Amino acid sequence: MKKKAKAKKDERINPVIMAIVVFALFYAIYNSVSIIALGIFGETTIGTLTSYSNRIDDRRAPSNESRTVTKGYSFSVDGIEYKGHSTYRSDEAWSNLKEGETRMELISYLPFFPRVNKPAHLVDFGELGVAGIFHYVVTILGSVGLFWMLRREIWRKKSRKGERSDA
């Protein structure tokens, strides 16, 4: 009797864990697709940095990985102002913005949906290089594959559960 109860418990997937995994996979897909779409279809405009900060994470890290940079920015398209923010790893070390200080930044956005936007240097294929583009393509394919496997496993467990209750 205890084995049956334990087997049933092992078959269930915690819904909170499932939601976290699904959210993480969808976020990875969204982020990678937006980077590639901005690189291919994006237009560039000049935006204004509204906030900037960086922190040192590891002084001995390889190039472009020693700091975490966070930027908040705003830009206008067809008279409508859009805001965005971005966090990434870099060696960029500007001083933080003081009260009332502004800086200009190139922003890439999708002309048909400007809410999808990022600083231009993060989506420039020349700066990303082949390895960067490959990374985003593999992230998309891997996340879709993992999501497909997860969905298949859930359906398999549901069908097994239905077969056992019929018997």
Contacts in CASP RR format, 6 or more apart in sequence:
PFRMAT RR
TARGET T0000
AUTHOR 0000-0000-0000
METHOD contacts of the structure
MODEL  1
MKKKAKAKKDERINPVIMAIVVFALFYAIYNSVSIIALGIFGETTIGTLT
SYSNRIDDRRAPSNESRTVTKGYSFSVDGIEYKGHSTYRSDEAWSNLKEG
ETRMELISYLPFFPRVNKPAHLVDFGELGVAGIFHYVVTILGSVGLFWML
RREIWRKKSRKGERSDA
11 157 0 8 1.000
11 160 0 8 1.000
11 161 0 8 1.000
13 154 0 8 1.000
13 157 0 8 1.000
18 150 0 8 1.000
18 154 0 8 1.000
21 150 0 8 1.000
22 147 0 8 1.000
22 150 0 8 1.000
25 143 0 8 1.000
25 146 0 8 1.000
25 147 0 8 1.000
25 150 0 8 1.000
26 143 0 8 1.000
26 147 0 8 1.000
28 139 0 8 1.000
28 140 0 8 1.000
28 143 0 8 1.000
29 139 0 8 1.000
29 140 0 8 1.000
29 143 0 8 1.000
29 144 0 8 1.000
29 147 0 8 1.000
31 139 0 8 1.000
32 136 0 8 1.000
32 137 0 8 1.000
32 139 0 8 1.000
32 140 0 8 1.000
32 143 0 8 1.000
33 140 0 8 1.000
34 116 0 8 1.000
34 118 0 8 1.000
35 118 0 8 1.000
35 122 0 8 1.000
35 123 0 8 1.000
35 128 0 8 1.000
35 136 0 8 1.000
36 133 0 8 1.000
36 136 0 8 1.000
36 137 0 8 1.000
36 140 0 8 1.000
37 110 0 8 1.000
37 116 0 8 1.000
38 108 0 8 1.000
38 109 0 8 1.000
38 110 0 8 1.000
38 116 0 8 1.000
38 117 0 8 1.000
38 118 0 8 1.000
38 123 0 8 1.000
39 108 0 8 1.000
39 123 0 8 1.000
39 124 0 8 1.000
39 125 0 8 1.000
41 110 0 8 1.000
41 111 0 8 1.000
42 108 0 8 1.000
42 109 0 8 1.000
42 110 0 8 1.000
42 111 0 8 1.000
42 123 0 8 1.000
43 108 0 8 1.000
43 109 0 8 1.000
43 110 0 8 1.000
43 111 0 8 1.000
44 106 0 8 1.000
44 107 0 8 1.000
44 108 0 8 1.000
44 109 0 8 1.000
44 120 0 8 1.000
45 75 0 8 1.000
45 76 0 8 1.000
45 77 0 8 1.000
45 106 0 8 1.000
45 107 0 8 1.000
45 109 0 8 1.000
46 75 0 8 1.000
46 104 0 8 1.000
46 105 0 8 1.000
46 106 0 8 1.000
46 107 0 8 1.000
47 73 0 8 1.000
47 74 0 8 1.000
47 75 0 8 1.000
47 76 0 8 1.000
47 104 0 8 1.000
47 105 0 8 1.000
47 106 0 8 1.000
47 107 0 8 1.000
48 73 0 8 1.000
48 74 0 8 1.000
48 75 0 8 1.000
48 102 0 8 1.000
48 103 0 8 1.000
48 104 0 8 1.000
48 105 0 8 1.000
49 71 0 8 1.000
49 72 0 8 1.000
49 73 0 8 1.000
49 97 0 8 1.000
49 102 0 8 1.000
49 103 0 8 1.000
49 104 0 8 1.000
49 105 0 8 1.000
50 72 0 8 1.000
50 73 0 8 1.000
50 74 0 8 1.000
50 83 0 8 1.000
50 97 0 8 1.000
50 102 0 8 1.000
51 70 0 8 1.000
51 71 0 8 1.000
51 72 0 8 1.000
51 85 0 8 1.000
51 97 0 8 1.000
52 69 0 8 1.000
52 70 0 8 1.000
52 71 0 8 1.000
52 72 0 8 1.000
52 94 0 8 1.000
52 96 0 8 1.000
52 97 0 8 1.000
52 103 0 8 1.000
53 69 0 8 1.000
53 70 0 8 1.000
53 96 0 8 1.000
54 67 0 8 1.000
54 68 0 8 1.000
54 69 0 8 1.000
54 70 0 8 1.000
54 90 0 8 1.000
54 92 0 8 1.000
54 93 0 8 1.000
54 94 0 8 1.000
54 96 0 8 1.000
55 67 0 8 1.000
55 68 0 8 1.000
56 66 0 8 1.000
56 67 0 8 1.000
57 65 0 8 1.000
57 66 0 8 1.000
57 67 0 8 1.000
57 68 0 8 1.000
57 89 0 8 1.000
58 65 0 8 1.000
58 66 0 8 1.000
59 66 0 8 1.000
60 66 0 8 1.000
63 91 0 8 1.000
64 89 0 8 1.000
64 90 0 8 1.000
64 91 0 8 1.000
65 89 0 8 1.000
65 90 0 8 1.000
65 91 0 8 1.000
66 91 0 8 1.000
67 89 0 8 1.000
67 90 0 8 1.000
67 91 0 8 1.000
67 92 0 8 1.000
67 93 0 8 1.000
68 87 0 8 1.000
68 88 0 8 1.000
68 89 0 8 1.000
69 87 0 8 1.000
69 88 0 8 1.000
69 89 0 8 1.000
69 90 0 8 1.000
69 92 0 8 1.000
70 85 0 8 1.000
70 86 0 8 1.000
70 87 0 8 1.000
71 85 0 8 1.000
71 86 0 8 1.000
71 87 0 8 1.000
71 105 0 8 1.000
71 119 0 8 1.000
72 83 0 8 1.000
72 84 0 8 1.000
72 85 0 8 1.000
72 86 0 8 1.000
73 83 0 8 1.000
73 84 0 8 1.000
73 85 0 8 1.000
73 86 0 8 1.000
73 105 0 8 1.000
73 107 0 8 1.000
73 119 0 8 1.000
74 81 0 8 1.000
74 82 0 8 1.000
74 83 0 8 1.000
74 84 0 8 1.000
75 81 0 8 1.000
75 82 0 8 1.000
75 107 0 8 1.000
75 109 0 8 1.000
75 117 0 8 1.000
76 82 0 8 1.000
77 109 0 8 1.000
77 111 0 8 1.000
77 114 0 8 1.000
80 114 0 8 1.000
82 109 0 8 1.000
82 114 0 8 1.000
82 115 0 8 1.000
82 117 0 8 1.000
84 117 0 8 1.000
86 118 0 8 1.000
86 119 0 8 1.000
86 122 0 8 1.000
88 122 0 8 1.000
94 103 0 8 1.000
97 103 0 8 1.000
105 119 0 8 1.000
105 120 0 8 1.000
106 119 0 8 1.000
106 120 0 8 1.000
106 121 0 8 1.000
107 117 0 8 1.000
107 118 0 8 1.000
107 119 0 8 1.000
107 120 0 8 1.000
108 117 0 8 1.000
108 118 0 8 1.000
108 119 0 8 1.000
108 120 0 8 1.000
108 122 0 8 1.000
108 123 0 8 1.000
108 124 0 8 1.000
109 116 0 8 1.000
109 117 0 8 1.000
110 116 0 8 1.000
110 117 0 8 1.000
121 127 0 8 1.000
125 133 0 8 1.000
128 136 0 8 1.000
END
